[in-house]
Amino acid sequence: MGRRATKGALIATGLALAALVTVAAAGRARPAPGPGDVFPIAAGKPGQPVLAWVFRTEDYLTCAAPAAELRRVQASHPEVAVVAVAVGTTHQGWVPAFFRRERVKAELAFLDRGAYRDRFGAARTPAMYLLKDGRIERIFFAGDSESRVAGRLAAVRPALRQALAGQGGTGEAQ
């Protein structure tokens, strides 16, 4: 076998090995957290309802509707904590100013994309979760297309009232 053939065989073997490692890693990807699962970020005090909003840092300016809904929730239910999980490194410095401008008091958590995948698995962004005792009680939306459905945000306050009354309301918003 000549030098060129040996080099080609080594390259092909290396590419095949890389493909196998990629497939194996993809097969081990964690599923997205769902109702009943522990939320991957510590949030709130025991018994305190928490609204957790997860979004990409580069999309924060297009998120006026969820921010407005969080502001309305805080006005009517000051006992509810808000956690904002910003995913990515783009515009990180601008995110706190966005929440101040929107008049939303939120605990901010920043995750780079790798840490997000490690903690949230295959969960889509943006997403909004209702948490109770650190567990996901309800998912209002997950992904760009769901976040634009008005009914998803309209379900936040009624579900929150149910949670505050102890009625639950687990599952995904319809």
N, C-alpha and C positions, 0 to 999 in steps of 0.2 A: 504494500500500500504506500502510495506516495505521500509526500508532505501535505499537499493540498487536500487529499482525501482524508487524511488523519485529522487535519484541522476542521474540515467540514463535519466529520463524524463527531468530534468533540463539541462543536457548536450545536449540532442537532441534539446531542445528548443533554447538553446544558439547557436548551430551550424546552425540551420535553420535561426535564426535572423541574424547571421553573413553572411550567404549566401544571404539573401535578401538585406542587406546593400551593399554587393559587387555588386550584379546585378544592384541595383539602381544607384550606383556610376558609374558603367561601362556604363549604359544607358545615363548618363549625360556627358560623355566624349566629349570634344570639337572636332569638325572636324579639320583636318589639314588646315592651311591657304592656300589659293589659289590665283590665279591672281585677282587683284583688292582689295584684303584684305590688311589691315594695317599690316606691318611686326611687329612681337611682340617685337622687340628690336629697340630702336631709332638708326637711322643710317643716316649719311650724312647730307648735308646742303640742303635747299630747291632748287629743280631743279637739284641737283647733282645725276648722276647715281651712284648706289652702287651695288657692287657684294657682296652678303652675303653667306658665306660658313659656314654651320652648320655641325659639326662632333663630334663624341664621343672622349673624351680625350684619351681613351685607344687605339684608332685606328689612332692616328695622324701620326705614322711612315709609315702607309700603304697608306697615302694620297699624295704621291709625284706627281701624275698626276694633280689633281686640283691645287696644289701649283704651279706647273710649268705653268699652264694656267694662274693663277692669276699674276705670274711674267711677262709673255708675255703681258698681258693686261696692266699692270702698265707701261711697257716699251713703249707701243704704245699709251696709253691713260692715261697720268698722272693725268688728271682731275677726273678720276674714283676712288671713295673711295672703300676700301675693309674692310669688317667687318667679323671677324671670331668668331663664337659662338661655344665655346668648352663646350660640355655637359658631365658632370661627374666630379669626383674628382680625378680619377687616373691620375698620371703624369701631373697634372696641372702646376707644376713648370717647366716642360720641354717644354711646348707649346710655350712660347715666344722665346726660343732658336731655336726651329724648324723654326719659321718664319724668324728669323735672318739668319739662315743657308740657307734657301730657298730664301733669299733676297726678301721677300714679306713684304711690309709695310702694316700692318693691325691693325685696332682697335680691340682689343680682348675683348670679353665678356665671362664670365664663368657662367654657370648655372648648379646647381645640377639636378639630374634626375627629382625630384619633381617639381622644378621651370620650367624645360623644358616642362613637361607635362601640367602644369598650363598655360603656355604662348603659346605653340605650339600645344596643343591638341594631335591629333593622327598623327602628321607629322613624317615621317620616317627620319632617319639619315643614312649616310651623305646626305646632300642636298645643292644645290647651287641655289640661287635666284638672279634675277636682280630686283633692286628696283629703283623707281623714286618717289620722294616726299614722302618717307616713305611707299609706297604701293608696293606690289608685282606686277611686270610687267610680269615676266616670271619665270618659274621653269625649270632649266636645267636638274636636276636629283633629285630624292628623293628615297633613299634606296640603299643598297649595290649593287643589281643587275644593277640598272640603272647607278650608278656611274662608272661602268666598261664598259659602252658602249661608244666607242670612239666618235661616232657622237654627243653624248650629250655635251662633252667638245668642240668639233669642232664647235658647234653652238654658243658658248659664244661670240667670237669676232664679227661675223656677226650681231648677235642680239644687241650687244653693239653699233656697228656702226649705226644700225637703230635707237636705242634709242637716241644716240647723235644727229642724224639728225632729231629727232622729229617724226619718222615714227612709233614708238610704237613697234609692234611685240608681243603683249600680248599672253599669253597662255603657254602651256607646250611645251618644245622642243620635237621633234619627232625623 
